[in-house]
Amino acid sequence: MDDNKTSIYYERRNDIVDIVKFKELVSRLTPIEEVNGVFLKREDLFEYGGACGTKTRSCLNFMRQAFGKGYTSFCTCGSRDSVQVEIVSTLCEWFGFICHVFIPEGEETSVIKNVSKNHYTTIHRVKAGYNNVIIKRCADFSKEADVFLIPFGMEMECSIAVNMKQVQNIPDNIKRIVVPFGGGVSFTSIFVGLQEAKRFDVELVGVMVGADVSKFVKEWMPRGKNIKKKLIRPNSSYHDHGKARIGDVSLDMVYEAKCISHLEQGDLFWIVGHRK
């Protein structure tokens, strides 16, 4: 890597190492727009280094902690349609970090095609099976190769810490929030944020795009005064992809697209992000 390119990467890294810059970066409130009687929380407008959305903010927080400990190599895992895998790879490319991603074998997807273009990323294809097989392979590799693990679903407190404040600009007249539920980071962040803001008048509805996790929610959801919440199943399976939009806003074909049929007038639809 030439000296000029090296200096650019270190300048970029300063954005996540400098705590003042980092706090300013992740604390910006994404806008809320009203379209056809539905309010849209535009988390997809949080962009950095070619990636966008709630998981981008979470990933930056993981990378800040990792780089502060001397790590410049990362690994993560997800499905063949995983937004997380694409975000981690994209940000590693931006910062010049080494990246290893673990993805099931199977047909090529837009995620795999996009990730394969990144020079710093190595793709490890795992024989298709349950998520816990891929998760274990990735975790074992993290220990063996001494690289920083960004866990499946980014289910850690540091993800909630940088995302929960996004509830601060929710209008007073909002009584129901609908959000796609995959790994649960966005749902939990909103839940904790509503608790802190004392918005006990708002119901939080999660549309379980992946596995049915309703029976596990009580075990890991934060305790405290109860926010009204419920999880529902979409009308199509995880692998059914359909283009969708609300007004001029394009929606992610895997996650947000499956929430549209559950929206009611006056709802706040939490758009977590979108893929390339």
C-alpha positions in Angstrom: 0.0 0.0 0.0 1.5 3.4 -1.0 2.0 6.1 1.6 -0.8 8.3 0.2 -3.3 5.5 0.5 -2.1 4.6 4.0 -2.6 8.2 5.1 -6.2 8.2 3.7 -7.0 5.0 5.7 -5.6 6.4 8.9 -7.6 9.6 8.4 -10.7 7.5 8.0 -9.9 5.5 11.1 -9.6 8.7 13.1 -13.4 9.1 12.6 -14.0 6.0 14.8 -11.0 6.3 17.2 -11.6 10.0 18.1 -14.4 9.7 20.7 -15.7 13.2 20.0 -16.0 12.7 16.3 -17.5 9.3 16.8 -20.2 10.4 19.2 -21.1 13.2 16.8 -21.2 10.8 13.9 -23.5 8.2 15.6 -25.7 10.6 17.5 -27.1 12.3 14.4 -30.9 11.7 14.3 -32.1 10.3 11.0 -35.3 12.1 9.7 -38.9 11.1 10.0 -41.0 11.7 6.9 -44.8 11.3 6.3 -45.7 9.5 3.1 -49.3 8.6 2.2 -50.5 8.7 5.8 -47.6 6.6 7.1 -44.5 8.0 8.9 -41.1 6.7 7.9 -38.1 6.6 10.1 -35.3 6.9 7.6 -32.5 4.9 9.2 -31.4 4.1 5.6 -30.2 7.7 5.3 -27.5 7.1 7.9 -24.5 6.4 5.6 -20.8 5.9 6.1 -18.1 4.4 3.9 -20.6 3.1 1.3 -22.8 1.3 3.9 -26.0 2.5 5.4 -28.6 1.9 8.2 -28.8 0.8 11.8 -26.3 -2.0 11.4 -23.8 0.4 9.9 -23.9 2.4 13.1 -23.5 -0.8 15.2 -20.6 -2.0 13.1 -18.8 1.3 13.5 -19.1 0.9 17.2 -17.6 -2.6 17.1 -14.8 -1.4 14.9 -14.0 1.5 17.2 -13.6 -0.8 20.1 -11.6 -3.3 18.1 -9.2 -0.8 16.6 -8.7 0.7 20.0 -7.5 -2.8 21.1 -5.1 -3.1 18.2 -7.3 -5.2 15.9 -7.4 -4.5 12.1 -8.9 -7.9 11.1 -12.5 -8.9 11.5 -14.8 -11.9 10.9 -18.6 -12.2 10.8 -21.3 -14.5 9.4 -24.8 -14.5 8.0 -27.1 -15.9 5.4 -26.6 -15.5 1.7 -28.9 -12.5 1.8 -27.3 -11.0 5.0 -27.1 -7.3 5.1 -24.7 -7.6 8.0 -22.2 -9.5 6.0 -22.3 -6.8 3.2 -22.0 -4.0 5.7 -19.0 -5.4 7.6 -17.2 -6.2 4.3 -18.0 -2.7 2.9 -16.7 -0.9 6.0 -13.6 -3.1 6.1 -12.9 -2.1 2.5 -13.3 1.5 3.4 -10.9 1.4 6.4 -8.5 -1.0 4.9 -9.3 -3.8 7.4 -8.9 -7.5 6.7 -12.4 -9.2 6.6 -13.5 -12.8 6.7 -17.2 -13.6 6.2 -18.8 -17.0 6.7 -21.8 -17.7 4.4 -23.7 -20.9 3.6 -23.1 -22.7 0.3 -25.7 -22.3 -2.4 -26.6 -20.1 -5.3 -25.0 -16.6 -5.7 -26.9 -13.7 -4.4 -26.4 -9.9 -4.7 -24.7 -9.9 -1.3 -22.2 -12.5 -2.3 -21.5 -10.8 -5.7 -21.0 -7.4 -4.0 -18.8 -8.8 -1.2 -16.6 -10.8 -3.7 -15.6 -7.5 -5.3 -14.0 -6.2 -2.1 -10.2 -6.7 -2.1 -9.8 -7.1 1.7 -12.6 -9.7 2.1 -12.2 -13.5 2.1 -15.5 -15.5 1.7 -15.7 -18.8 3.5 -18.6 -20.9 2.2 -20.1 -23.3 4.8 -22.2 -26.4 4.1 -25.8 -25.3 4.4 -27.4 -26.0 7.8 -28.7 -24.3 10.8 -27.4 -20.8 11.7 -25.6 -22.2 14.8 -23.3 -24.2 12.5 -22.1 -21.1 10.7 -22.0 -19.1 13.9 -19.7 -21.7 15.5 -17.4 -21.9 12.5 -17.0 -18.1 12.5 -16.4 -18.0 16.3 -13.8 -20.8 16.1 -12.0 -19.0 13.3 -12.0 -15.8 15.4 -10.1 -17.6 18.2 -7.8 -19.5 15.9 -6.8 -16.6 13.7 -7.0 -14.0 16.5 -9.4 -11.7 14.6 -12.2 -9.6 16.1 -15.6 -11.2 15.9 -18.6 -9.2 15.0 -21.3 -11.5 16.2 -24.3 -12.9 14.2 -27.1 -10.3 14.4 -24.7 -7.8 16.2 -26.6 -8.8 19.4 -24.6 -6.9 22.0 -25.1 -4.0 24.3 -22.8 -1.7 22.3 -25.2 -2.0 19.3 -28.1 -0.8 21.5 -26.1 2.0 23.0 -25.5 3.7 19.6 -29.0 3.1 18.2 -31.5 3.7 21.1 -31.3 7.5 20.9 -32.9 7.4 17.5 -36.4 7.5 19.2 -35.8 11.1 20.3 -37.5 12.6 17.2 -40.6 10.4 17.2 -43.7 12.7 17.0 -46.0 12.8 20.0 -49.0 11.5 17.9 -47.3 8.2 17.0 -48.9 5.3 18.8 -47.5 2.3 16.9 -44.1 1.5 15.5 -43.6 -1.3 12.9 -40.0 -2.6 12.4 -38.6 -5.7 10.6 -37.2 -8.2 13.1 -34.2 -10.2 12.0 -31.5 -10.5 14.7 -33.4 -8.1 17.0 -30.9 -5.3 17.3 -33.2 -2.6 15.9 -36.3 -3.9 17.8 -34.4 -4.0 21.1 -32.8 -0.6 20.6 -36.2 1.0 19.9 -37.6 -0.8 23.0 -34.8 0.5 25.3 -35.1 4.0 23.8 -38.8 4.1 24.3 -38.3 3.0 27.9 -35.7 5.8 28.5 -38.0 8.3 26.8 -41.0 7.1 28.9 -43.0 6.6 25.7 -45.3 4.0 27.3 -48.1 5.1 25.0 -46.4 3.5 22.0 -46.8 -0.1 20.9 -43.8 -1.7 19.2 -44.5 -4.3 16.5 -41.8 -6.6 15.2 -42.3 -8.4 11.9 -40.2 -11.6 12.2 -38.6 -11.9 8.8 -36.4 -14.8 9.8 -36.9 -17.5 12.4 -39.8 -17.4 14.9 -38.1 -16.0 18.0 -41.3 -15.0 19.9 -40.8 -17.7 22.6 -37.3 -16.4 23.4 -38.1 -12.7 23.6 -39.0 -12.8 27.3 -35.5 -14.2 28.1 -33.4 -11.5 26.6 -35.6 -8.4 26.4 -34.5 -5.8 28.9 -36.5 -5.6 32.1 -38.2 -2.5 33.5 -41.6 -0.8 33.0 -43.2 -2.6 30.2 -43.4 -1.2 26.7 -46.3 -2.6 24.7 -44.8 -5.0 22.2 -45.6 -7.9 20.0 -44.0 -10.1 17.3 -45.9 -11.2 14.2 -45.1 -13.4 11.2 -45.0 -12.0 7.7 -47.2 -13.3 4.9 -44.2 -14.7 3.0 -41.1 -16.7 3.7 -37.6 -15.3 4.3 -36.5 -16.4 0.8 -39.4 -14.7 -1.0 -38.0 -11.4 -2.4 -40.2 -8.7 -3.8 -39.5 -5.2 -4.8 -41.4 -2.6 -2.8 -41.6 1.1 -2.2 -43.6 3.6 -0.3 -44.0 6.8 -2.3 -40.5 7.4 -3.7 -38.7 5.4 -1.0 -37.4 2.0 -2.2 -37.5 -0.7 0.5 -35.2 -3.7 1.2 -36.6 -6.6 -0.7 -35.9 -9.2 2.1 -36.8 -7.3 5.2 -38.9 -4.1 4.9 -40.8 -5.4 1.9 -42.4 -8.0 4.2 -43.7 -5.4 6.6 -45.9 -3.4 4.2 -49.0 -5.5 4.5 -48.9 -5.0 8.3 -48.9 -1.2 8.2 -51.8 0.9 9.3 -52.6 4.6 8.8 -50.6 6.7 11.3 -48.0 4.1 12.0 -44.3 4.8 12.1 -42.5 2.4 9.8 -38.9 2.0 11.0 -36.8 1.5 7.8 -33.7 -0.2 9.2 -31.6 0.2 6.0 -31.1 -1.1 2.5 -28.7 -3.2 0.6 -26.6 -2.2 -2.4 
